[in-house]
Amino acid sequence: MKFKDFLALIRVHQWYKNLVVFLAIFFSGNFFDTNLIYLTIVAFFSLSFVSSAGYIINDLVDLKKDLLNPEKRTRPLASGKVKKPTAIFISLLLLAVSIYMAHTISIAVTYFIILLFISHQIYTFFLKNIIFADILSIATFFVIRAITGAFAIEVKVSPWLILCPFFLSLFLSIGKRQSELHLLKEKSAQARKVLKEYNKELTNSLMIISTTLLIISYALYSFLSEHANLLYTLPFALFVIFRFYYLIDKGSEIARHPERIVKDKAIIVGMILWAIVVGLLIYY
């Protein structure tokens, strides 16, 4: 097995989802505390490893369906570059390392790592084929990741740490479903069973709802938090959200693969400006 196949198998490109673990330390004003940064980084890799363990199991379950998807048929397992026994061993090894790393932080973080893995398996074997349950499950995974970050540095879990990541993930998940329908067309139900329950009209409506909820939750957080000046960051947040909505509507590959967002300079500039302004308002 080549190293690039190993990286593709564990889906390193999807580790961006675990960046939400940094929300707690960033918005709590502790970003420059080296000890807490260390704990958050360990939590990030623990979450990444357990996520990769889950992705491998998911790929084993979806092996035949992935062959029908023009983007997934090149995955290591689907293409035969990695054998099943090897994949199972790597998955178990990643799970063990993840739990060990979490245990070095705290027992609470360990529980959340185990919870994420179990939740991922419930999704893989049951919920991903049930309309609405699939996208709500993915959104819940984001919340677990965000809460793990708070427990890693022992700060209070804010309601906004639950709501904002939840609605952000919901927004991204619905956008992905809509983009998959656009790409796969008549083969969509074969490639992903739950897609036979979705249609463009439904996903359009869900996109409007999730976008509205995301904007409202972030706006309320900005206004009601101890840093009320964060309200000034709303234009930057709106630009990024609207730009991503636009890409979804166009059927861009970024909607299916948010990690490729670096290809869109407008969003990157918007995100950088948002992060800079938020940082200045919280820390100075």
KAZI-V951662 format. One record per pair of residues at least 4 apart in sequence whose C-alpha atoms are under 7 Angstrom apart, sorted by the first residue. I is the first residue (numbers start at 1). J is the second residue. Records with the same first field share a line. If there is no record, write none. Layout:
I: J + J
//
This chain:
1: 5 + 6 + 81 + 82
2: 6
3: 7
4: 8
5: 9 + 76
6: 10
7: 11 + 12
8: 12 + 75 + 76
9: 56 + 76
10: 52 + 55 + 56
11: 52
13: 259
14: 259
15: 48
16: 259
18: 44 + 47 + 48 + 145
19: 44
20: 145 + 146
21: 40 + 44 + 145 + 146 + 148 + 149
22: 26 + 40 + 149
23: 27 + 146
24: 28 + 149 + 150
25: 29 + 30 + 31
26: 30 + 31
29: 282 + 283
31: 37
33: 37
34: 38
35: 39
36: 40 + 153
37: 41
38: 42
39: 43 + 105 + 152 + 153
40: 44 + 149 + 152
41: 45
42: 46 + 101
43: 47 + 102 + 149 + 152
44: 48
45: 49
46: 50 + 98 + 101 + 102
47: 51 + 98 + 113
48: 52
49: 53 + 94 + 95 + 98
50: 54 + 94 + 95 + 98 + 117
51: 55
52: 56
53: 57 + 91 + 92 + 94 + 95
54: 58 + 117 + 120 + 121
55: 59
56: 60 + 87 + 91
57: 61
58: 62 + 124
59: 63
62: 66
63: 67 + 78
65: 190 + 191
66: 72 + 73 + 78 + 191
67: 72 + 73 + 78
68: 73 + 191
69: 73 + 191
73: 78 + 79
74: 78 + 79
75: 79
76: 80 + 81 + 82
77: 81 + 82 + 83
82: 86 + 87
83: 87
84: 88
85: 89
86: 90
87: 91
88: 92
89: 93
90: 94
91: 95
92: 96
93: 97
94: 98
95: 99
96: 100
97: 101
98: 102
99: 103 + 110 + 113
100: 104
102: 106 + 109 + 110
103: 107 + 110
105: 109 + 152
106: 110
107: 111
108: 112 + 151
109: 113 + 148 + 151 + 152
110: 114
111: 115
112: 116 + 144 + 148
113: 117
114: 118
115: 119
116: 120 + 141 + 144
117: 121
118: 122
119: 123
120: 124
121: 125
122: 126 + 127
123: 127 + 128 + 137
124: 128
127: 133 + 134
128: 133 + 134 + 194
129: 134 + 193 + 194
130: 134 + 194
131: 194 + 197
132: 136
133: 137
134: 138
135: 139 + 170 + 173 + 174
136: 140 + 170
137: 141
138: 142 + 169
139: 143 + 166 + 169 + 170
140: 144 + 166
141: 145
142: 146 + 165 + 166 + 169
143: 147 + 162 + 165 + 166
144: 148
145: 149
146: 150 + 161
147: 151 + 157
148: 152
149: 153
150: 154 + 155 + 156 + 157
151: 155
157: 161
159: 163
160: 164 + 221
161: 165
162: 166
163: 167 + 217
164: 168 + 214 + 217 + 218
165: 169
166: 170
167: 171 + 210 + 213 + 214
168: 172 + 214
169: 173
170: 174 + 210
171: 175 + 207 + 210 + 211
172: 176
173: 177
174: 178 + 203 + 206 + 207
175: 179 + 207 + 248 + 255
176: 180 + 255 + 256
177: 181
178: 182 + 200 + 203
179: 183 + 248 + 251 + 255 + 256
180: 184 + 256
181: 185 + 188
182: 251
184: 188
187: 191
188: 192 + 195 + 196
189: 193 + 194 + 195 + 196
198: 202 + 203
199: 203
200: 204
201: 205
202: 206
203: 207
204: 208
205: 209
206: 210
207: 211
208: 212
209: 213
210: 214
211: 215
212: 216
213: 217
214: 218
215: 219
216: 220
217: 221
218: 222
219: 223 + 231 + 234
220: 224
221: 225
222: 228 + 230 + 231
223: 228 + 230 + 231
224: 228
227: 282
229: 281
230: 278 + 281
233: 237 + 274 + 277 + 278
234: 238
235: 239
236: 240 + 270 + 274
237: 241 + 274
238: 242
239: 243 + 270
240: 244 + 267 + 270 + 271
241: 245
242: 246
243: 247 + 267
244: 248
245: 249
246: 250
247: 251 + 252 + 255
248: 252 + 255
253: 257
254: 258 + 260 + 261
262: 268
264: 268
265: 269
266: 270
267: 271
268: 272
269: 273
270: 274
271: 275
272: 276
273: 277
274: 278
275: 279
276: 280
277: 281
278: 282
279: 283
280: 284
//
